[in-house]
Amino acid sequence: MKTPLRDSVLRMAKPVLGIFMLFICARTDGQLPLHVTSYEKGAYGGGNQNWAIDLDGTGNLFVANSNGLLILRGSSFSLYKMPLETPVRSVRYIAGRIYTGSFEDFGYWEPVHSGGLEYHSLAGMLSQGDLKNEEIWRIQPHGDAIFFQSFGKLFCYQDSLVEEISLPGSVLFLIKCDNRLFIQENDGGLFELQGHQLSFLEGSEIFQDTEVKAILPYREGKIIIGTSSKGLFVYDGKSWTPMPSNAEADIRENKINNGVRVGDAMVFGTIMKGLYVFDLEGRLLEHLHAGNLLKDNTVLALRGDPDNNLWVGLDKGLDYITFQSPIDLYVGLEPGLGTVYTAALYKGVLYIGTNQGIHYLTAGTDGRYGNLRLIPGSQGQVWFIKEIEGDLYCGLNEGTFLIREGGLVPVSLVSGGYNLKPAYGAKEDFLVQSTYYPLLVYKKEGGAWREHHVLEGFEGPARFLEMDYLGGIWLGHSLAGIYRLQPDQDMKTSPPAIKIDTSFGLNSPTNRVFKLDNRIVILTGETLLQWDAVNHSLVPFQEIIPELEGFEKSNMIVQAGANRYWFFKKNEAGLFEISYGNARLLYRLLPEMYGLELVENYENIVALNDSLHVVCLSNGFALFNLERLDGFPAKGQSPEIRNFVGWKNPDKTLQLPSNQPGVLKMKRGYNNLRFEFFVPGPVGKNKYFQYRLLGIDEEWSDWTQASGVSFQRLSAGNYTFQVRALGKKGLITEPRVLTFRVRSPWYANFYSFTLYALALLGIFWFIRLRYLKQFYRKREEVLKEEQRQIIREKEHAESELIRLSNEKLQSEISMKNSQLANSTMSIIRKNELLGEIQGELNHLREEVGGRFPKKYFSRINRLIEGNFKSDHDWELFEKLFDQAHENFFQRLKASSPELTSGDLRLCAYLRLNLSSKEIAPLLNISVRGVEERRYRLRKRIGLPPEQNLSEFILSF
């Protein structure tokens, strides 16, 4: 039946922090095979006390806890506190609502759209003070009404109204049985609620000095009354008859507190000593208490589930009892067993081989084994116990013995009798045994097998020994690996043992050699290899590996009867039927599910017969009964995905459909996912799951009790989530499958990539245009550079021409200057010479006096004066000067028009940087006359006194 509570509860469920299995010990006073799972407050997150328990039609568990309302879905608990955080004393699930009663309050819880539950109080419909100091201890539906009961009040909720029912006084507990409601007056008799009236039950005054705590359906319309101090009574509607019981004194002393009918059993919880389980005849079947199975002795609440198992609310914790468990545990027996390695059932006696010796137990009338005893002289390590040809043999640390009449008869005193197996291919019947050192051969003498001789060819401890059909002996050395020995037909000598290594195809170090389906096989921890006798090599056992469902990675194989084998791998054991290259899984056992602790590296399950197997444990043993599995479904119901959530970040979550057919397309950006799952049906017994996400991991996860898993930052693509569970019969259910697609982010979808492609094309086109632009620009720059180079070369050529022209001009100027200088110097020398001649002439005239003819003197003097005053020299000088100093006179005249020709001559001589002494002969005047002319020239030019005349003329 679907309820509106279902999904909301799941969304609010938190993973169980820890589920603690209570150890289970041997029981000598009952015959029910059962298993107890205990939950402490650290596991469910509430308070210690659990006052009431109820279930809905889909397996949700509701608990009235001292800290609030507890809800268990699958393996996940949630705690909801009352508005004032008062303890919850009562709880009932009715038509989709969870009704609870507390201190001065009662009401119901309903799921809300956002997830979780919301509380609606009904106490507001009452008058003020109606609930003062009252606590609601019972909630019972009846017809279309719901009744809420405290010790002083009884209220009826019907048609959305609350009405108070009159009581005869203070009362105890409102109890429902077979659609009838009963209530006891405090220190009085029983009443039945009929409509809104209480009707007294005649004769029930016999209970006025006790308390009625349980009323259970019985046979033929009768009911069972359980009292706190007077035991049990049968009521047939007229009379009250005490019900005899073999535990009557106990239940009176320990005070019944509640009761429930579970199948054909009656279960009563007590205040002081746990649970008593009776059959319908009143015979005690089980007594469960803190000394054996329960977590606590004070039972506050009981509730059966549809599978006839039992929830127990305790003063300290919460227990779930599974009846008809396939496992019976024998731990904590006195005297102690120690670590169990082997076992055998021989003539009705169960022999247990441990690290402390051989113990034996006998079966009682209830079918359980008890009366534990130790065989004298067997103290120490026991390696095997097995029946051979009607006799029971055992291998101990001190040697090998025959077990007879409760004692040991030695058959070999060689230390460490690991095993004892028949030999093949020998002339006579022999047994072969590996020990701590030599290989021994046994021969039957005097009606018993005894050590006969040592087989040469191998020495050392060999824990594993097998024989192949060719008579070869396979030995698993305890430290050095695997060896094969081929003895002669007398079983006396053999060539040295051959070590099986990489040359034979064994690529992993191991000593695990076994016989499977009449073949020698080797376990490597990763795969199963078989011996190919034709090619003398190890090859994968491909015929059965695909059918082993992961057990090819086992580390131990134990034969469990004809064609049956137990495989052991990490935290898991599987029983297979293997024949003619075919394997079929019969049962999968998770030791953790039953609180079993196998012996590490020495895992062993011994088949006592077709249905009963001994599971060897580190603290005892368990009996595994396959017959009890026949009534269970073959595989069980597949898990359901109850919650599928995606998120971008913690603030952005999205609830996703978990049952949508086809491929679910995720909303873009939601690539963080969480799956929560459960197995429909009653909760209680721990559920185990495996999951995988195809697209990331092809391998199934390890078995886990966790009911949820998260995957973060999934890349875009298609994924398939699969989850499966372990059914009651130990077989895996069909997986629940959810296929979805994680969409690419907006920047990685088709349109984005199209845009990227267009953008890339645009960028490429832009780069190409830019490249072409740069190419043409560079080409243009090259052309311009070439033009500039041509221009530079042209300019260089022109400048070179100008330079050459200037050099030529400069040369010409230099030549002109040289000519000018030569002309000037020539004039100077000529004038100086004329001056000297004139001086000599005057001196001669003075000396000769009148004797020198005057006409000759005058003519010569005129010639000299004429040369001094001749313009020919000046014209030649002016021409040369004007060539050397272009337009000098024009510029000078333009600057100073008042200059005379004499001033121009003086300027020309100053331009040539001639001194006054050099100028005087050219002008045919004295040096002083030159200075005077210089003075007049300064005045005409208008030079200031501080400026040098020569510098001015040179820079003009």
C-alpha positions, 0 to 999 in steps of 0.5 A: 500500500502506497502512502503519502509519507513514503517519499518525504520520509526518504528525503529526510532520512539520514544514513545510519551512523552504525548498526551494531550486531549483538553477539548471539550465544548458545541457547539451552532452553528453547528451540527457535532458530532466531537472530537478533539485530540491535540498534543503540542510540548512537545508531538511530540518533535518539534517546535510550528509551523506546516506548511504542512501535508501529509499522506502515504497509510499506515497511516504514518503522515508527518509534515513540522515542524519549527524544522524539519520533524516530522513523526507519526506512531501509537502513536510514533513521530520521528523528523528528522532535516535538515542538516543545521537545517532550518525549513521545510516549505513543505512536500509530500509523493510520491512513497516511498520518503518523499519530503521536502522543506526548506530555500535554499534547497529541496530534499527527505528522504529515509530509510537506512538499519541501520534504520532511514532516510537519506536526499538527497538534489536536490538543488545541481542540480541547478546553484549557486544562483538559490535558494538564499533567497528562501524558498520552500512553496509548493510541488505538484506531477503532472503526472510523475513530482514533482514541488517545489515552492517558492514565486519567483521560480518554479522548476520541478523534472523529470527523475532525473533532475531539471528544472526551470519553467518561472514565470510571476513574484513573485507568491503565492501558487501552489495549486492542485485540481482535478489533476490540478495545479493552481498558483496566480501571486502576486497582479494578477490573476490565472494561470494553469500549463499545461505541463511546461507552465503557462496558464492564466485563463480569468476573474481571475483578479478579485483576484488581490486585494486578495490572493487565498488560497484554491481551492477545488473540487465542483460539476459537474467539478466545483471548489471552490475558497477560498480567503483571503478577498473576501470569496468564489467563484465557477468557472465552467471553464468560470465564477467566481460566489461568493458563498453565505454563512451564515458566509461570513462576518466572513471568510472575516474578519478572512482571509482564509489561506487554505482549504480542502474537507472532505467528503461532507464538506468544511473546511477552516482554517483562520489566526485569528479564527480557522476553518470553516466547511461548507456543499456544499451549503455554510451553516456553520456547525461548527466553531472551534477555540481556544475558544472551540475546537482548540489549536490555532486560526492560521491554517497553514495546513489542510489534510484530511485522508481516514476516512474523518477526519482532521489533522490541523497544527497550529501556536502552535501545531497539532490537529486531528479532528474526525468527526461522534464521538459517543460522544458529550460533554457538559462541560463548560456550563454557568451557570456552571453545577458542578458534574453530578450524574444523568439525565433523558429525560422527554417530550423532556427536558433533566434534569441533576442532579448535586451537585449544583441542577437540571438543564434542557436543551431543544433541538435546531433545530440542535439536540443539547441541550442548553438553560441551566436553573436551577430549582428554589429550587433544589440547593444542592445534587441531587441523582436521577431523574426518571420517574415513571408512567408518573411523574418525581421524584427526590431525593435531599439532602432536601428530595424527590420531584415531578418535575412539570411545572419547579418547585418542589412539595414535596412528602417527607421531609426526608433528602437524598432521595437516590432512589425510587423503587417498592416493591414486595410481598406487599398487596398494591402497594408501593414504598420503599426509602432509605434515610440518616436515615429511610426506607420510604414506599410510597403510591399513593395518589391524583395521585402522590406517597407520603411518607406514613410511616416508615418501621421498622427494619433498620436505617442508610444511605443506598445508594444502595437499591434493592428488590428480588422476595421474597420481601426481601429488600437489602440495601448497608449501606454507611459505614457498609456493606450489610443488608437484610430485610424481611418486612411483607406484610403491609410493616410496620414492619420487623424483624431486618435487617440481616447483610450479612457477611462471614457466608453468603459467603461474604469475602470482605468488600463491600456495592455494591449490585445490581439487574442483570437479576432479580438476586441480585448480589454483587460486591467485586472488584474481582468477581461477587457474586449472592444470592442463595435463596435456600441455603441462601448464596452468590456464584460466578455468574459462568454463566456469569463471563467468558463472562464479559471479566474482568468486574466481577472486577467492582465496579458499575453496572447501568441498561441501559434499558431492559436487558442492563447494564453498568459495571464500573471498573478502567478507563473503562466502558462496556455496556452488554446485559445480559439475562437468564444467558448469557452476551454479550459485546456491547460496551467498553468505555475508558473515557480517549479516549474521555477526560471524567472524570467520578465521582469517586465512583459515576460512572453513565451512564443513558440510555435516550433511546435505543441509547442515553446515558448520561455520568455523568462527574465531570465537566459536561456530555456527550451524547453517541450515539450508533447509530453512531457506526453502520457504524464502523467495529465490532471489527476493524483491529488487531494490527501489530508488527512493530518492534521486537528487542532482545539484550544482552546489549545496544551495542549488539542488534538484529532485529528479524522477527515479522511475521515468522510462527511457533516458532521463536528461539531466538539467544542464549543470547538475552533474553531482548526483545522489541515489538513495535506495531501499528494499521494499518490505519490512525493515529490521534485518540489515540489508546489503546492497551492491551498485555500479555506475556504468560509464565510470565503473564496470565492476560492482561495489563491495557489499554495503549496508549504506542505502545511498551513494553520491557521484560528483562532477560527472562529465557529460555523457550517458550513464546507467546506475544499477543497484541490487540487493542480497535476498533472504536466500542469499541470492542476488536480486535483479538490479534496479536500473536508471539510465540518464544523460548528463548534459554538457554545460552551455559552453560545451553543447552543440550550439556552443560548439557551432558558435565556437566553430563560427567564432574560430572561422571568424577568428581565422578569417580575421587573422587571415585579413589581418595577415593579408593586411599586414602582408600588403602593409609590409609589402607596401612598406618594403616598396616604400622602403625601396623607394626611400632607399632609391631616394636615399641613394639618389639623395646620397648621389646628389649629396655626393654630387653636391659634395663633389661639386662643393669640393670642386667649388671648395677646391676652386675657391681654395685655388681662387684663394690661393691665386688671390693670396698669391696675387696679393702677396705678389702685389705686396712684394711688388709694392714693397719692391717698388717702395724699396726701389723708390727708397733707394732712388731717393737715397741715391738722389740724396747722395748724388744730389744734382749729379743725378739727372732730374728728368730721369728721377722724375720719370722713374719716380712717376713709373713707381708711383704709377705702379702704386696707383695702377688699377690693374692690380686691383682689378685683378685682385677684385676679380679673384676676390669676388670669385673666392668671396661671392658677392662680398662687395655687393652685400657690403655695399648694400649694407653700407652704401656710403663706403668708398672704393678705398674702404672696400679695398680695406674690407677686402684685405681684412676679409683676407685676415691681413694685418695692418702691416701687410695692408700698408704696402697694398694701399701704399700707406703707412701702418698708421694710415691703415689704422686711421682708415680702419677707424673711419671704416668702423664709423661708416659701418657703424660698429660699436666700440666693443665689436672687433672690426676684423671679426665682423668682416670675417663673419659677414 
